[in-house]
Each structure stands twice: as structure tokens, then as C-alpha cells.
Amino acid sequence: MGNDDGNESTPRPNSEADVTLGNVTKMAFNSRAHEIQAGLIDTFLNLELVDNNLYLARHLLKGRKSSPAVYGGQVIGQALAAAASTVGEGFIPNSLHSYFLKCGDVNRPILYMIDRIRDGRSFCTRLVKAVQQGEAIFTMQMSFHKPEPDGIVYQQKMPAVPPPEELQDMRQIIETALVDNDLPAASRAMLTFKLNEIPPAFERVFQFRPVDPNKVLLKGNCEEPTSAVWLKANENIGDDPRLHQCVATYISDSTLIETAMRPAIASGFVPSMALSLDHTVWMHDPNFRVDEWMLYENTSTISKLSSSRFSLGAFVCGEVEFPGYNLCWWIEEIKCVLGLKSNDEYFQEEVVLSSRVDCGRETEDSFSLVHRRD
């Protein structure tokens, strides 16, 4: 998570050196994110109301085991929860646009600062800034809307895929494949890294069942930058739609990067770094449950080294009241450094992955629809 190049600004002095007065004491920091009982709502999306428009998050989850960087989806989900707490009854989120500015650190709390840009009769707008050590690490602008009667309604049909009950868990698929001696070296490296780096909390609070195991294992037509996975939360989230929206946003950052990098991996590249730069969400229907199976589709449409752009779109289909109904879209921009081993030489080149979608209207790069499962 985050874009922390370190080239655009002078590094701040150590925060401990900034505290010089004897009457200033540091607030103790304690987190229960590592506890086996830690859950989605009571821990990873937990916020403390510090003052009007100020919320503090202590229980932060690593994006991978070997790095203290905060999982980007958690920051987006917490920012959404904080913003949603400042709007009136009846307003639901319809879109958000966010930017990761720096990597967050799980060893320090995050302060979410809300700016109430506008409160209208039909729309509300909020600006959220996430701060660590006095510096912004993330910003998000969000629009809330009071539901109105639908006009003309249309959408793409839900793809024909096997139901989750007929599919295997992602970890089971990878562990079985790693026993195969014929597995390509690049695939083995990526899959081993994935198994070793996934924080236990991810698998404890969510289930992931890929539609096509060969996509996960980088076999067959693995260079195509698409994927689909059934997922759901393991705990009962309750009946508040706002919590389901926050959890869906929380998990939306989990499979976008690996889908976008699939063509590069199929060509022999092994990514050495991947960071989310920005993340956009459009919510078409607030009435869904993340503790029921939802189909999460990802697709990437363009990668251009010359302009350092990569387009990636995400689709979600849910098991809710009506079959195959469109719920949400997620679009993300990613910065990635790829390394290629060829003979005895090692090459590196930087690629920026990005997306452009025109909110359901015509677009040259991609579009997204949602369906509900029978």
C-alpha cells in the first residue's frame, strides 16, 4: 500500500526527537490485530471516536507477513466507516476516489480526519485524510446519496461459473500444486511467496475459492489478465448495510494486483515490488451481504511501458435477494517493479499499472456490471 518514493519531500525528523517538553507524554499504543480472536468488525474495522470528525484506528493488519506496511484495503474500509459515521440517516455511499500517498505502519495508530465538504438534500460529500506521525498517508473523497426510484435499468449478465460449493479453497489449490515437480520456476516462486506471506487473519476472516485453479497456478492461458473468485466473510456481519459496504471495500484490494501482473509473470517476470497508488469504488446497490458468497471478477485491459499506464477493472457479483445483480466496481492503479531472469542476466524495469473507467457510461478501456447468484 502507498506510494513512498522518498524523492519528493525532505524526510521528517524522528518523531521522538520532536517531543522536547517535559510535560508532553506519548500515548501508549496497543493493538490486538495479532490475536487469534481478532475479527473484522471488532478489530480490523474498529475505530475510536476521538472528537468530532476525528477517528483513531489502532488494530492494523499487515498486507504481508514480512513487511510492517498496512494492508491497503483496511485503510480504505476504515476511511469509509469514518466518513459514513458523519452523514445523516438515509444517505448511502455511491462512489469514492482515494489515493495512497505513503506506506502506513502497523506499529503506529492511524488518525482519520473528516472534512464535511457539503451536506445537501440528496447528496453529501466527505473528504478523508489518514495521518500517521503528523503526515498524510492516504486521502479519499466520497459521495453519499439518498436512494431514488430507478429509471431505465440494464446490466450485463452474470458469467456462467461453477458455484462455490464445487470449488476448492485457494490455499488447498496452491499447496497441492507445489508438490508438482513440473511447476514452472516463476510460478513456484510466486505461489510459495504467496503462501508464506499471507497474514493468517486473511484466511481466518475470509474464504477464497477461485473459479479457475489454473489462473491461480499460472497454468494454461495464464497470461490473460483476468480472474474470478468466490469469497465471503466467515463471521456474521449483522444487518447494517453500512458494515457490509465497509467489509466489501476492505477485501476489494486483495486480488487486483496479482491479476494485473499475470501477463508479466507468464513472460518470466518475478515482481519485486507492487504498491497500490489509487483506488476507486462505485456502489450500485447497498443491499448485499458479504457474509454470503459473492463472485469477485477482475480484469486488466492495457499495459503500456511508454506511458507507464495499466488499466484494471473489478467486478463483484453477489448472492442476495435477486439473482445476478450488479453490486460494486473497483478500479485500482498499481506501481510495480518487475525483475526478469534470462540466462545469467537480471533485468529490472518499472511499470505503473492504472485504470480509467467512466462510471458505467461509455469508456474505451473497460466497463463493469454486477449480477446476483441464484
N, C-alpha and C positions, 0 to 999 in steps of 0.2 A: 504494500500500500504506500502511495505517496510518491512525490517527485522530489528527491533530495539530492540534487546535483552538487550542491555546495559551491557553485560558481557564481551565483547571482547576488549574494549578500555576504557581508562580513560575519563570521561566526560570532555568536554571543558569548560573553564570558561565562564561566561556570556559574550556575545559579546560586550555589552555596557561597561563592565569593561575593555575590551581590548583597547578602544579608550581613550587615555590619553592626547594626544597633543591638544593644544588649536586651532591649525589651521586645525584640522580634523572635518568635519561636516558630519552628517548622511544624506543620500539621502532620501527624503520623499517617502513613499510607499503608493500608492493609487491603488485600484482595483475596477473594475466595474463588477466583477463576480456576485455580488448580484443583479444587476439591471435587471428589467423585460425585457428590450430590448436586453440584452446580447445574442449574437448569437454564433454559432460555429466558424466561420471564423474570425469575427472581435473581438471576445473576448477570447473564450476558447482555440483557437489555435493561438492567436495573439502573435507575437514575435517582439522584438525591436532589430535591429542590432546595437550592441554596438561598435564593432570593427571587423576586420577580424576574422572569426571563433568564435565570441562571440555573443550570443543571450540571451536576457533577457525576461522572462515571468512574468507578474505582476498579471494577471487576473486568479486566480486559483480557481478550483472548489472542494468543499468537496466531499469525497466519500460517506459520510453520514452526516446528519444534526448535530448530537451530538458530532462529532469529527472534529478537525481542520486539520486532515490528508488530503492531496491532493489525489484526485481520480487518481489511477494509470494509467488508460487509457489516461488521459490528458498528463501525463508526457511522455508516450511512443509516443503519437501523436505529441507533441511538439518537442521531440528529433528527430523524423523522419523528421519533417518540417525543423528543423535547419540543419540536415545533407543533406537533398535534396537541400538546398539552396547553397551548396558548390560544387556541381558536375556539369559537363558540359552538354550542351544540348544533348538530346537523351538518357541519362542514366536514367534508371528507377529502383526502388528498387526491389530486388528479394528475399532478406532474411534479417532478423535482429534477434539478440540474446541479450537480455537485462537482467539486474539484479537490483532488488530493494534492496538497502543497508540499508536505513533508511526511516522512515516516513517523507514525506515532509510536510511543514506547509503552509497553505493557507494565513497566515498573513505575509509571507515574500516572496520576489521575488525569482525565480529560475534562475540561470545563467547556460546556456548551452555552454560548451566548446568543440569545434570540433577539432579533430586531423585528418588531411588528410593523412591517412596511405599510400595509394597508388592510383595513377591515371594511369590506363592502357588504352589500346586502346579499350578493350571490357568490362573490369571490373574496378570499383572504390571501394575502401574500406574506410570507415569512422569509427572513434571511438568517441563516445559522452559521456561526463561526465556532469551530472547535479549536481550543487553545491548550497547549502544553508548554510549561516553562515560559509563559508570557508571549509565546509565538503562535501564530495561526498555523495549524497543520491541515485544516480542511475547511471548506466553505460550501454552503448549499443554499440555493434559493428554491422555495417551494410554493406551489399554488394549491389552495383548498377551494372546493366548490360545493354549493348546496345542490343536491340532485334535482334534475328537472325531467319532465316527460321526454322520452326518446322521440326522435323524428324518424327518418329512414334508417333502418338497421340492416347491416350486412357485414359479413366476415368470411374469411377463408375457412374451409372445413378442417376439422381436426385430422391430423395424419393418422393413417392406419398403422398402429403399432401394437405389439403384444401387451397384454395387461401386466401390471407389476407382479401379480401372483405367479406368473410364469417365468419370471426373470430372477437372476442371481444378484446377490449383494456385490457391490463394487470390490470390496476387499477380497471376497472369496474368488472373484474372477482373476484378480491380479496375482494372488498367492498361488493359484493353480497354474497360471501361465509361467511364473518364474521357475517352475520345476522343469520346463521345457528347455532342453539344451540348444534347440534351433532358434530360439528367440533372438532377433537381431540385437546387436550390441547397444545401439541407440535406444531401442525400445526397452531393453533390460535396464539401462541406466535411468531412464525416465520413470519406469514403474517402480524400481527399487527406491529411488528418491522419494516418489510419492508416498509409498507405504511408510517409509522411515520418518517422513516429515509431517504427515497429517496429525494434528493435535488430537488426542483421544476424545476431547469434547465434541469434535465434529461428528464422529461416528456414534457417540453416546446420545446426542440430542437429535440427530437426523438419520434417516435411511436413504441410501442412494442405490438405485437399481438401473443400470444402463440398458437402453433398448438394444443396442448393438455392441456386444462384447468386443468385437474386432476393432471398433473405434477406440475403445479404452486400451487395447493391446497393440494398437498401431499395426494391425494386420489388414491384408486385402486392400481395399480402396481407402486406406487410412489418410491419404494426402488431402482428401476432400475436407474442407474446414467446416464440418457440421457435426452436431451431436444431439442426442436426446436422452434424457434420464428421468425416470420417475423418482420423485422424492417426497418425503413428508416428515414432519416433526414427530418425535417419539412421545412427547408429553402432550397432555390435554391443554390447549392454549386458552380455553374458555370461549365465551360467546361475544366478546367485544371485538368487532371487526377491525378496530384500530390496532389491536395487538397482532392480529393475523397479517395486517399490512406491514407492520414493523418487522415481523419474523420473515415474511417473504422477501423484503428488501435486504434483511440481514443475510439470507442464504443466496441472494442473487449473484454475489461476487465469487461464488465457489467454483464454477466451471467455465467461465468466459475465457480466461487466459489460455487454458490448455486447448480449447477449441481453436482459438485464433492461431496458436503456434503449431497446429497439427501438420500443415504443409511443410514447414521448416524442419520439423522433426523427421518427417518421412524422407526428406532430402539429405539426412545425415547430420543436421544441426543439433546440438545439445544446448538448450538455453542456459545461460549462466546468471541471468537476472531478468525478472519480469515484475513490473510495477503498474498498478492502476493509476491513470492520470485523471480521468474524469468518469462520471457515472451518471446516466440519465434514466429516469423511470417515468413511464406513463401508466396510470392505473385506470383501466376501463370499467371495472366492476368491483366495488368494495366487498361484495358478499361472497367471499370464498374462505375456505378453511385450509390452513397449512398443516393441520394435523390429520388431513385426509390426502390421499395420493394426488399429486399434481405432476403433469408432464412438463418438463423444462427443456425447451428446444433452443439450441444455439446455432448460429450460422455466421460465417465471416465472408464478406463479399469482395474485398480488394486489399492488396498489399502492394505498396509502391515505395521502393527504396529511394527513388529520386526525390519524392516529396515527403518521405517518412510518414506515410499515412496508411492506416489499415482500418477497414470498416468491419464492424462486428455487430450483429443483431441477435437478440434473445427473444424467445417465445415461451410463454407458460400456458399450459392447459390444465384445467382443474377438475376434480371430482366434486361437483357441487350440485345445486338443485337441477339445473338444466344441462344436458349433455353437450360437451364440446364447445363451451363458451369461452370467448377471449377474455382473459383477466388482466394481464400486465405485459409490458415490454420493458426490456432492459437493454441499454446501449452503453458500451464502455470503450474508452480509449486506453491503450496499453503501451507502455515503453518496455522494450525487450532488448537484451543483448544476447546474441547467438554466437556460439562457438562451433566451428566445423573441423573435424579431424580428417585430413586427407593425406595419405601416405604418412610422412613424418612431420608434416607441417600443421600448424594450428592457426586458424584464421578467426578473427573476430570482426563483426560488423554490427552496428547499432541500427535497430529498426523501431519505429514508432507505429503502434497499431491504433487505429482510430475508427470512428464511425460517424455517419451522417444519415439521419432519418428524419423525415418531415412529419412527424406526429400523425401518421395514419393517412396523410394525403399522398399525392404522387411523389415519388423520390427515385432518383437514378441509382441509388446504392442498394437499398433494401426496404422491406416493409414487413409488418408483423401482424398476426391475428391470433386470437385465442379461442379455444374450444373447451367444452366440458365433457368429461368422461361419462358414459352410460353407467 
